[in-house]
Amino acid sequence: MIKHCFYLILIILYVITPLKAEELKEIGKYKDWQTMVLVEPAGTVCFAQSSPVLQAPKSNKRDARLFVSFRPSEKIKDEISASPGYEFNKKNSVIATSGKNKIKFDIVQQGFAWIADGRIEKKMIKVMKKGSRIMITGYNQEGSQTIDHYSLLGFTKAYNAAKKACS
């Protein structure tokens, strides 16, 4: 889990400050999604990422992201994670909603939420491939709810490019 946090923190650092080109490389931009490859001594990490197209409350602008990652050196694929741009309140659930589908994130740690079950991750990826929007609902430390709306336009192409880059 700590290793996962390390990689996700590196990804967030990319968003905040540019890293050296040889460490993090953009593979492509697909509508509202982007595919990146991070090359580190421990191995390569490939991921598709997106930023929210809408955030609620509107007055609380945050650097939120939704990721699907692949780490072949650790035999990890289809790892879904979300970062709302703040530390989640562990007393409340983090939920992804798309249409009638609701998927709960099991692990909340260091400003990220993950799904522990690979079968549920695969289900969410299918939902994301078919859907047009997914909302991630979470709660901050004060207990206030936030909802990040992600467009799924370009998700399938970004996902396939990340998967291919790490195969």
C-alpha positions in Angstrom: 0.0 0.0 0.0 2.8 2.4 0.8 4.4 1.7 -2.6 1.0 2.5 -4.2 0.9 5.8 -2.3 4.4 6.7 -3.4 3.5 6.2 -7.1 0.3 8.2 -6.8 2.1 11.0 -4.9 4.5 11.1 -7.9 1.6 11.4 -10.2 0.1 14.2 -8.2 3.5 16.0 -8.2 3.5 15.8 -12.0 0.2 17.7 -11.9 1.5 20.3 -9.5 5.1 20.6 -10.8 6.7 19.4 -14.0 9.1 16.5 -13.6 12.0 15.6 -15.9 10.7 14.4 -19.3 12.6 11.0 -19.0 10.7 10.2 -15.8 7.1 11.0 -16.8 5.9 11.0 -20.4 2.5 11.8 -21.9 1.5 9.0 -24.4 -1.6 10.8 -25.6 -4.6 13.0 -24.9 -8.0 11.5 -25.7 -10.8 14.1 -25.3 -11.1 14.4 -21.5 -8.6 11.7 -20.6 -4.8 11.6 -20.8 -2.4 8.6 -20.8 0.9 8.8 -19.0 4.0 6.6 -18.4 6.2 7.0 -15.3 9.5 5.2 -15.6 11.3 4.6 -12.2 14.0 2.2 -11.2 11.4 0.0 -9.4 9.5 -0.3 -12.7 7.2 1.3 -15.1 3.8 2.7 -14.2 1.2 3.4 -17.0 -2.0 5.2 -16.2 -5.0 7.0 -17.7 -6.1 10.1 -15.8 -8.7 12.8 -15.9 -9.7 15.9 -14.0 -13.3 16.7 -13.1 -15.4 18.7 -15.6 -17.5 19.9 -12.7 -17.0 20.1 -8.9 -19.5 20.7 -6.1 -19.5 22.8 -4.2 -18.4 25.2 -6.9 -16.7 27.5 -4.4 -14.2 24.8 -3.3 -11.8 24.4 -6.3 -9.6 21.4 -5.7 -7.0 19.5 -7.7 -8.9 16.2 -8.0 -8.0 13.3 -10.3 -9.3 9.9 -11.3 -6.8 7.2 -12.3 -6.6 3.7 -13.8 -3.1 2.4 -13.4 -0.9 -0.6 -14.5 2.3 -1.7 -12.8 3.6 -4.8 -14.6 6.6 -5.2 -12.3 4.1 -5.7 -9.4 1.6 -7.6 -11.5 -1.0 -4.9 -10.9 -3.5 -4.0 -13.6 -6.7 -2.0 -13.7 -6.1 -0.3 -10.4 -8.6 2.5 -9.9 -7.9 5.3 -7.6 -9.4 8.8 -6.9 -7.9 11.8 -5.3 -10.2 14.7 -4.4 -7.5 17.2 -3.6 -7.9 16.9 0.1 -7.7 14.2 2.8 -10.9 12.1 2.9 -12.9 11.8 6.0 -12.6 8.0 6.9 -16.0 8.0 8.7 -17.8 8.4 5.4 -17.8 6.2 2.3 -16.3 7.3 -1.0 -18.7 6.3 -3.8 -18.5 6.3 -7.6 -21.8 6.7 -9.4 -22.5 6.3 -13.1 -26.1 5.9 -14.1 -27.7 3.2 -11.9 -24.2 1.8 -10.9 -22.8 2.7 -7.5 -19.3 1.4 -6.5 -17.8 1.9 -3.1 -14.1 2.5 -2.7 -12.8 0.3 0.1 -9.5 1.9 1.1 -9.1 5.6 2.0 -5.6 6.7 2.8 -3.3 9.7 2.3 -5.7 11.7 0.1 -6.6 8.7 -2.2 -9.3 6.1 -2.4 -8.9 2.7 -3.9 -11.0 -0.4 -4.7 -9.6 -3.5 -3.0 -11.3 -6.1 -5.1 -10.0 -6.7 -8.7 -13.5 -7.9 -9.9 -15.1 -4.7 -8.7 -12.4 -2.7 -10.5 -13.1 -4.6 -13.7 -16.8 -3.9 -13.2 -16.1 -0.2 -12.8 -14.0 -0.1 -15.9 -16.8 -1.7 -17.9 -19.2 0.9 -16.5 -16.7 3.7 -17.4 -16.3 2.4 -21.0 -20.1 2.4 -21.5 -21.0 5.6 -19.6 -20.6 9.3 -20.4 -20.0 10.6 -16.9 -19.0 9.3 -13.5 -19.3 11.1 -10.2 -17.0 10.5 -7.2 -18.6 11.5 -3.9 -16.5 12.0 -0.8 -16.3 13.9 2.4 -13.6 16.2 3.7 -12.2 16.2 7.3 -15.0 18.6 8.4 -17.6 16.2 7.1 -18.6 18.4 4.1 -19.6 16.4 1.0 -17.9 17.0 -2.3 -18.8 15.6 -5.7 -16.4 15.5 -8.6 -18.0 14.9 -12.1 -15.7 13.2 -14.6 -16.5 13.1 -18.3 -15.8 9.6 -19.7 -15.3 10.9 -23.3 -11.9 9.4 -24.4 -11.7 7.0 -21.4 -11.7 3.8 -23.5 -8.9 5.1 -25.8 -6.8 6.4 -22.8 -7.4 3.2 -20.9 -6.4 1.0 -23.9 -3.2 3.1 -24.5 -2.2 2.8 -20.8 -2.8 -0.9 -20.9 -0.8 -1.3 -24.2 2.1 0.8 -22.9 2.6 -1.5 -19.9 2.0 -4.8 -21.7 
